[in-house]
């Protein structure tokens, strides 16, 4: 589900799911930029894995590994930015 919400201060909030970013569920992540969405995904993955969710463990390991492999990590990041930008504006 991709949605866009206009908030009071006129920043456009867009929504992507954990699954769209390589995760294991349809948890909705909200942000006014692709960077905010990535930060929300990182927080979500850490929280659910800490809570014992094994399904998200691979995605968390991949998230951590992106910074060890900058070229493939940058490809992933550029794809997320493109996907975010492609979401409809309100």
Secondary structure, DSSP 8 states (H G I E B T S, - for coil): --EEEE-TTS-EEEEEETGGGT-SS--EEEESSHHHHHHHHHHHHHHHHHTT-GGGHHHHHHHHHHTTSHHHHHHHHHHHHHHHHHS---
